[in-house]
Every structure is written in C-alpha cells, then in structure tokens.
C-alpha cells in the first residue's frame, strides 16, 4: 500500500492512516515529512592490537590511592620497611631512611591523590619507593599487560619494577623518569607468558645494577597506578569510593565489637558473632584497640574465618559487665 504525505496546515476531518507492509520492501523518503535525526556513532577504546578497553580494567586496587583506612599520612612520617600504609601499598627502602606522605597534587589541572617517598639520609647504593602485590587470579597468563602511572621525581632512576612477572621474572623498566621534577607519564608493556605466582609492582628509585645514589631530599611521587590488558596505556580508570573501599576491605578492614550483660556471679560468658563488611581474602589476623570496658576479666576474638569471628566476654563478678566500642582491625594482606 502507498504511504501518503500529509502537508502542514490544519485538518478538520478525521483521518485514518494505514501503514504499508514494508517487510522486505522500501519506503519512498519523499513521502516522509520533517527532518530525519542523525544517527549517533559509537566507538570503543582499543589499542593497536584491537584489544577493547572498558570498565573494570585496572588490576591495581586503590590505584588512585584514595582509600587510607590505617591513617591520614598527610603529614610526612617515618616509613617502616614493608609496612602497609595507604591501603594495599607497602613502603620499601634500603641503606637510607625515608619519610612517607599521602599528598594531594594537580596534574593537568586535575586534583589527584599521590604517594610520596622522601629520602632523609644519603647513600650511594640505596633505593626507596612503594609496591603492591597482585593476586595471580587477576591475570590471564600469556596476555600482554601495560603498566602506567604519573611520576614526579628529582632522581633520574625513578622507574617501574616487577617481581615474578612471567618470563620477564624480576626486572626493571628500561625507561625511567628524567629526574627534572615535573610530572611525567611512564608506561611499560610486558608479556605475562609463564606467569604462575603473585606479582609485585614497584614504583621505585632503583637500577638494573641495584641500589643507586640517593641524596637526602630526593623524592619520588606517584599517582594513578594502573595495570591493564593490552599493549597501550589507556586513561586511568576511576572507580567510585564505595567500590574501591570494598575491594580494599578484602585485604584489610576495621569493625566494631560490643557486648553487655548482667549476671548473678562471676565467670559468666557472653558470646556474639561479628560479621565483616565483605568476605576477606583469607582468614585474617585480628588486633584489638580502644573501647570502654567494665567488669570484664577475659576478652576473646575467636574462630576467625574469612566472613566473621566469635566475640567472647567473661565477667569478673556479679552485676553489669560490658565492653563497648572495641575496635578490631582485620588483616589478610598478601
């Protein structure tokens, strides 16, 4: 059937329109009044090898270093060897003393968080920086991966380093920061063929020969850490604060435990189950601190699993007994 064009103007009589059967046919465009809107074009980000990049691409947890459950660190303080400070990141150094600081920086007009290591002594064979260990399950052995980050340093040996990364093994990135004190985007592409264990990513002042000359006042500052599939570094993946926090809580989280009861005599036991915010990587270790206590002789954080623990209180004597607001830090780091 034909499709009749309706001219603009007023219509006084009712009109019945019958649409044509266009299965397998065509419509004469001249019979369609009005302007046909443009069809949007959609593209996907990909690298030169055609690897499509999309959300949830960054294998580094807390790559934007926005999560810091253990403390503030905005004021420089002494770095402790291999201690986790900002979530999922450990400090490392050799033959020197180092301060650590969680900084706010501006890169290309955008405010970001960064990790800064500052040497407080001098040595001709030292190193300093931070690293994160990534679980093997995050990788697809045999794939190509690209590491990227914004780096600022006044030492020309600031670079990436990996431990146990497939057939690369333990290696240093051949390209380092210029040492000029400006922000520079460093990238490094690696094959994961043969990868069979956890991987540690370091951003460190180091060299293939080992320790390097580090002078008091030298620093390395890093933002937007990322590891992704493919041979080209794409833009940094920003996850929501809540999602990033949940990812970090798989390795470390803080919960509160409370208990209050009354008993006619001493040595009575109160028991409660404390569930975690998210399931942890493994059965954690627990550290207790803070809170208000009265008439409690024994306290236990027992039967720890990856999901919960049993909180037990034993009173000393008859009457009211409580332990309130007890902070329990749970750690299951690699």
Secondary structure, DSSP 8 states (H G I E B T S, - for coil): -------SS---S---------TT----GGG--S----------EE-TT--EE-SS---STTTT----SS----S-EE--TT-B-STT-EEEEESS-EEEEEEEEEETTEEEEEEEEEE-S-EEEEEEEEEEEE-GGG--TTSEEEEEEEEEESSTTEEEEEEEEGGGEEEE-S----SSSS-EEEEEEEE-TT--S-EEEEEEE-BTTB-EEE-TT-EEEEEEEEEEESSS--------HHHHHHHHHTTEEEEEEEEEEEESSSS-EEEEEEE-SS--SS--EEEEE--EEESEEEEEEES--SSEEEEEEEESSSEEEEEEEEEEEEE---
